[in-house]
């Protein structure tokens, strides 16, 4: 996957933690065993640091999986790794919510957060518990 081609733009409010949620409901890849198409929804939720992702570039990146034989677990983690490498958000969660095949659905969730963001989150949680 050419993840280096994913465009970004400067975060308009880098001093603030805020969450961006992106839903890509038409994700497709190929089953690595049968070669049949797999369908699903990819959801990316992140707290940006210095950069935000450009949506058209994300769309073209995801289209790159259309002809690739890859399992659900691998594709979800690959998307997380590639996107983190490109724009290094403070926190990111990638959910692959795959359509029924053979009577079963599968949802895979992969997440990452910087150590600094983890510490800030823990402090906020502790303050909230102390206040409440």
HELIX and SHEET records of a PDB file:
HELIX    1   1 UNK A    3  UNK A    5  5                                   3    
HELIX    2   2 UNK A   55  UNK A   63  1                                   9    
HELIX    3   3 UNK A   72  UNK A   87  1                                  16    
HELIX    4   4 UNK A  115  UNK A  131  1                                  17    
SHEET    1   A 2 UNK A   8  UNK A  10  0                                        
SHEET    2   A 2 UNK A  51  UNK A  53 -1                                        
SHEET    1   B 4 UNK A  19  UNK A  30  0                                        
SHEET    2   B 4 UNK A  37  UNK A  47 -1                                        
SHEET    3   B 4 UNK A  91  UNK A 101 -1                                        
SHEET    4   B 4 UNK A 104  UNK A 113 -1                                        
END                                                                             
